[in-house]
Amino acid sequence: MQQLNLSFHNNYTLLQKIDSLPTGPDWICKQIKVEGDLKDGDGKLRQAKVELWYRDPVECIKEIIGNPAFKEFLAYAPERVFSDEKGQDRIYDEMWTSDWWWETQVSK
């Protein structure tokens, strides 16, 4: 049997490690009613209450932008990137390298 060298020895210590991770924005839970495509005995579509778990997207974006671990991966201005020194072979690989970002920047 192969040794995995895990940093936890059982379920309890794994859960302790998980609980020590940064949490970020709070989770929100709402009960919603959904309608299926199956009909009940009266010919009406069946309905069920389910839990919808989500996070506020604005708070998530604030968390990402404010996290120093992501600093080198965020771009706040458009940039034209080229693969050659003459600037003839343009690279489009991130949103900030697109023409759209340039056009949006100058239209404001």
C-alpha positions, 0 to 999 in steps of 0.5 A: 500500500502506498504512503500518501503523507497527508497532513491529517490523520483522520476526519476530525483533523481534516475538518479542523484544517478546513475550518482554519482556511480563510472564509471570504464573504458569507454564504447566504441560504434562501428557500425557493420553490421550483417547478418541475416537468412532471405532473401530480395526480391533479395534472399540475406540475410538481413543485418542491422547496429547495435551498439555494446557497450563494455568495454576494458577487460584489463581496466576492469581487472585493475579496479577490481584488483586496487579496494580496495573493492575486496582486500580480494576476490583476490588470486594471488597464488595457495592454497590447501584447505582442509575441515579436519585437516588431509588434506585428504578431499580437497576442489576445489571451486575456480580457485586458489584451482585447480591442474591446477593453481599449475601445471601452476605455476611450469611450468613457 
